[in-house]
């Protein structure tokens, strides 16, 4: 239940087929399903909204259909990052007072909320056996106060994002603060293929590794991308993007292999070695 389906989520209630579409590259398939269905179809989700498709709103929260362990305590974000769809989809930040208490926190920018709301969230999460701040905490807003309160949770993963080198100082400071309060389960999302070169992307990823953290590379996708991973930024090749994403996503198995020696398929070989002892 911890895993996200990363595909169209559908369910039927009586004579209605509901489709929730998160990613724009799934829209063609969603429209095909809707056209082929003999039932009444209601379609929603970020991809539908971004595409401007006119349809009824999904009648109730659909997050549990994607992941029953996930929740939002806020929606929206005050930042206007050029690669992010959240401001267009959700607008400025809104606090949700009566949110479902679940361990996977999907807020786009929890730390932009008021201290009162943040405290309310932590107080409610303390009853859970584990918590994952899945969408990340904005490093520039992360303080000792946040770290001290988050450390009250039994088992917790905090995540930050290194979108560009301009964020390096904030990310480093946030990691130092987190570790000072015993928050050692740390993840860092690293945006690649957006306003960078392959060398700059590798530098970001290796810098995160130097902090004893395995980075999570995030290949940039345009907001209305109709085919996943079809966009290749200037100065990149598709192979460079794929190799970098694959290698750094599998460091648990591949970190003893230098990136320069990595060849696609090595992870399958490593997996077989692990299975066969």
TAFENRA-V265741 format. One record per residue. N is the residue number from 0. RES is the residue in three letters. PHI is phi as a letter, one per 20 degrees, with the letter a starting at -180 (none if undefined). OMEGA is omega in degrees with one decimal (999 if undefined). NEAR is the number of other ideal C-beta (glycine too) atoms within 10 Angstrom. Layout:
N_RES_PHI_OMEGA_NEAR ; N_RES_PHI_OMEGA_NEAR
//
This chain:
0_UNK_none_-179.0_7 ; 1_UNK_f_-174.3_12 ; 2_UNK_e_175.2_7 ; 3_UNK_e_-177.7_13 ; 4_UNK_f_179.6_11 ; 5_UNK_l_178.0_11 ; 6_UNK_b_175.8_13 ; 7_UNK_f_175.3_18 ; 8_UNK_d_-177.2_20 ; 9_UNK_c_175.3_17 ; 10_UNK_b_-177.5_11 ; 11_UNK_c_172.5_10 ; 12_UNK_c_-176.8_10 ; 13_UNK_l_-174.8_6 ; 14_UNK_e_-175.6_8 ; 15_UNK_c_173.4_14 ; 16_UNK_e_179.2_17 ; 17_UNK_d_178.2_21 ; 18_UNK_c_175.8_24 ; 19_UNK_d_-172.0_23 ; 20_UNK_d_-178.2_26 ; 21_UNK_e_-171.1_17 ; 22_UNK_d_-175.9_17 ; 23_UNK_f_-179.6_22 ; 24_UNK_f_175.6_16 ; 25_UNK_e_-174.8_22 ; 26_UNK_f_-178.7_20 ; 27_UNK_g_178.8_11 ; 28_UNK_f_178.9_13 ; 29_UNK_f_178.9_23 ; 30_UNK_f_176.4_17 ; 31_UNK_f_178.7_10 ; 32_UNK_f_-178.6_17 ; 33_UNK_f_-178.6_18 ; 34_UNK_f_-177.3_8 ; 35_UNK_e_-175.4_8 ; 36_UNK_f_175.4_14 ; 37_UNK_e_179.1_7 ; 38_UNK_e_169.7_13 ; 39_UNK_f_-175.7_12 ; 40_UNK_d_172.1_19 ; 41_UNK_c_-173.1_17 ; 42_UNK_c_179.4_22 ; 43_UNK_b_-179.0_18 ; 44_UNK_o_-177.4_23 ; 45_UNK_g_-177.5_18 ; 46_UNK_f_179.6_25 ; 47_UNK_f_-179.2_23 ; 48_UNK_f_179.8_16 ; 49_UNK_f_-178.1_17 ; 50_UNK_f_179.5_16 ; 51_UNK_m_179.5_7 ; 52_UNK_f_-179.1_16 ; 53_UNK_e_178.9_6 ; 54_UNK_b_175.0_13 ; 55_UNK_f_173.3_12 ; 56_UNK_f_172.3_9 ; 57_UNK_f_-165.6_16 ; 58_UNK_f_-178.5_11 ; 59_UNK_b_-179.0_8 ; 60_UNK_g_-176.0_10 ; 61_UNK_d_-178.8_16 ; 62_UNK_g_179.3_17 ; 63_UNK_f_177.0_14 ; 64_UNK_f_177.4_15 ; 65_UNK_e_179.7_16 ; 66_UNK_a_-176.1_18 ; 67_UNK_f_178.2_13 ; 68_UNK_e_-172.2_16 ; 69_UNK_e_177.9_20 ; 70_UNK_b_169.0_23 ; 71_UNK_d_171.0_20 ; 72_UNK_d_172.3_23 ; 73_UNK_b_170.1_24 ; 74_UNK_c_178.1_19 ; 75_UNK_n_-178.1_19 ; 76_UNK_a_179.8_22 ; 77_UNK_f_180.0_12 ; 78_UNK_f_-179.9_16 ; 79_UNK_c_-178.3_10 ; 80_UNK_f_-172.8_14 ; 81_UNK_f_-178.1_9 ; 82_UNK_e_-170.1_15 ; 83_UNK_d_-179.0_15 ; 84_UNK_e_-172.1_18 ; 85_UNK_g_179.9_18 ; 86_UNK_g_180.0_17 ; 87_UNK_f_-176.0_12 ; 88_UNK_e_-169.5_17 ; 89_UNK_c_-180.0_17 ; 90_UNK_m_-178.6_12 ; 91_UNK_f_-173.7_12 ; 92_UNK_f_176.1_22 ; 93_UNK_c_179.0_11 ; 94_UNK_e_177.7_19 ; 95_UNK_d_-174.5_15 ; 96_UNK_f_-175.6_7 ; 97_UNK_d_-177.5_6 ; 98_UNK_e_175.4_18 ; 99_UNK_f_-178.2_14 ; 100_UNK_e_-178.9_13 ; 101_UNK_c_-168.3_20 ; 102_UNK_e_-179.0_20 ; 103_UNK_d_-173.7_20 ; 104_UNK_e_-172.9_24 ; 105_UNK_d_-179.8_20 ; 106_UNK_g_178.5_25 ; 107_UNK_f_176.5_22 ; 108_UNK_b_-178.7_19 ; 109_UNK_g_-174.9_25 ; 110_UNK_f_174.7_20 ; 111_UNK_e_179.1_19 ; 112_UNK_f_178.4_20 ; 113_UNK_f_177.0_11 ; 114_UNK_f_178.6_11 ; 115_UNK_f_179.5_9 ; 116_UNK_f_179.1_18 ; 117_UNK_g_178.9_20 ; 118_UNK_f_178.5_13 ; 119_UNK_f_179.2_16 ; 120_UNK_f_-178.7_24 ; 121_UNK_f_-179.8_19 ; 122_UNK_g_179.8_11 ; 123_UNK_f_-177.3_15 ; 124_UNK_f_-175.4_23 ; 125_UNK_f_179.6_13 ; 126_UNK_e_-173.6_9 ; 127_UNK_e_-179.9_15 ; 128_UNK_f_175.3_8 ; 129_UNK_b_177.6_15 ; 130_UNK_b_176.8_21 ; 131_UNK_c_174.4_19 ; 132_UNK_f_-161.8_22 ; 133_UNK_f_-177.1_19 ; 134_UNK_e_177.7_19 ; 135_UNK_n_176.7_20 ; 136_UNK_d_-176.9_22 ; 137_UNK_f_-174.2_19 ; 138_UNK_g_-177.2_24 ; 139_UNK_f_-178.8_15 ; 140_UNK_e_-173.9_15 ; 141_UNK_f_-177.0_21 ; 142_UNK_c_175.9_12 ; 143_UNK_g_178.7_11 ; 144_UNK_f_178.6_12 ; 145_UNK_f_-177.7_22 ; 146_UNK_f_-178.8_20 ; 147_UNK_f_-179.7_15 ; 148_UNK_f_179.5_19 ; 149_UNK_f_-179.7_22 ; 150_UNK_f_176.2_15 ; 151_UNK_f_179.7_12 ; 152_UNK_f_-172.2_20 ; 153_UNK_g_-179.9_11 ; 154_UNK_c_-169.4_11 ; 155_UNK_b_172.0_22 ; 156_UNK_d_175.5_18 ; 157_UNK_d_-178.5_24 ; 158_UNK_c_175.3_18 ; 159_UNK_c_-178.8_25 ; 160_UNK_c_174.0_22 ; 161_UNK_d_-177.0_23 ; 162_UNK_e_177.5_22 ; 163_UNK_b_179.4_16 ; 164_UNK_f_177.4_12 ; 165_UNK_f_-179.0_9 ; 166_UNK_e_-170.8_20 ; 167_UNK_g_-178.7_15 ; 168_UNK_f_179.8_11 ; 169_UNK_f_-179.1_17 ; 170_UNK_f_179.2_23 ; 171_UNK_f_179.9_16 ; 172_UNK_f_-179.6_14 ; 173_UNK_f_179.1_27 ; 174_UNK_f_178.3_22 ; 175_UNK_f_178.8_11 ; 176_UNK_f_-178.8_18 ; 177_UNK_g_-178.8_24 ; 178_UNK_f_179.2_14 ; 179_UNK_f_-179.4_12 ; 180_UNK_d_174.7_15 ; 181_UNK_n_178.2_12 ; 182_UNK_e_-173.0_20 ; 183_UNK_d_175.5_13 ; 184_UNK_e_-170.2_14 ; 185_UNK_c_173.5_18 ; 186_UNK_d_176.6_18 ; 187_UNK_c_172.2_26 ; 188_UNK_f_179.3_16 ; 189_UNK_c_179.3_25 ; 190_UNK_f_177.2_21 ; 191_UNK_c_178.3_24 ; 192_UNK_m_176.6_25 ; 193_UNK_c_176.6_18 ; 194_UNK_l_175.9_13 ; 195_UNK_b_174.1_21 ; 196_UNK_d_175.9_14 ; 197_UNK_g_-179.8_17 ; 198_UNK_f_179.1_8 ; 199_UNK_f_178.3_14 ; 200_UNK_f_178.6_24 ; 201_UNK_f_179.5_19 ; 202_UNK_f_177.5_13 ; 203_UNK_f_-178.6_24 ; 204_UNK_f_-179.5_24 ; 205_UNK_f_176.4_13 ; 206_UNK_f_177.2_18 ; 207_UNK_f_177.1_25 ; 208_UNK_g_-179.0_15 ; 209_UNK_f_177.2_8 ; 210_UNK_e_-179.7_14 ; 211_UNK_m_176.8_10 ; 212_UNK_c_175.5_18 ; 213_UNK_e_-178.1_16 ; 214_UNK_f_175.8_21 ; 215_UNK_d_-177.0_19 ; 216_UNK_f_179.5_23 ; 217_UNK_c_179.8_18 ; 218_UNK_f_-179.5_20 ; 219_UNK_f_175.4_19 ; 220_UNK_c_174.9_19 ; 221_UNK_g_-171.8_12 ; 222_UNK_g_-178.2_15 ; 223_UNK_d_-180.0_13 ; 224_UNK_f_-176.4_15 ; 225_UNK_e_176.8_13 ; 226_UNK_c_-177.1_10 ; 227_UNK_g_176.6_13 ; 228_UNK_m_179.2_15 ; 229_UNK_e_-178.1_11 ; 230_UNK_e_176.5_16 ; 231_UNK_c_-176.7_16 ; 232_UNK_f_177.6_18 ; 233_UNK_g_-179.9_6 ; 234_UNK_n_179.5_12 ; 235_UNK_d_164.3_19 ; 236_UNK_d_178.2_11 ; 237_UNK_g_-179.9_12 ; 238_UNK_f_178.9_10 ; 239_UNK_f_179.0_18 ; 240_UNK_f_-178.9_21 ; 241_UNK_f_-178.8_14 ; 242_UNK_f_-177.8_16 ; 243_UNK_f_179.7_22 ; 244_UNK_f_-178.7_19 ; 245_UNK_f_-175.6_16 ; 246_UNK_f_-174.2_22 ; 247_UNK_f_174.2_25 ; 248_UNK_e_-174.7_16 ; 249_UNK_c_-176.8_17 ; 250_UNK_f_177.9_18 ; 251_UNK_g_-178.5_9 ; 252_UNK_d_-168.9_15 ; 253_UNK_d_-169.6_19 ; 254_UNK_f_176.2_13 ; 255_UNK_e_178.4_7 ; 256_UNK_d_175.6_16 ; 257_UNK_g_-178.7_9 ; 258_UNK_g_-178.7_15 ; 259_UNK_f_-179.1_5 ; 260_UNK_e_-176.0_8 ; 261_UNK_f_172.9_17 ; 262_UNK_c_179.0_10 ; 263_UNK_g_-175.1_11 ; 264_UNK_o_-179.5_9 ; 265_UNK_f_-178.6_16 ; 266_UNK_f_176.9_18 ; 267_UNK_f_177.9_10 ; 268_UNK_f_-180.0_12 ; 269_UNK_f_178.5_16 ; 270_UNK_f_178.1_12 ; 271_UNK_f_176.8_9 ; 272_UNK_f_179.6_10 ; 273_UNK_f_-179.0_9 ; 274_UNK_f_-175.9_7 ; 275_UNK_e_178.4_6 ; 276_UNK_m_999_4
//
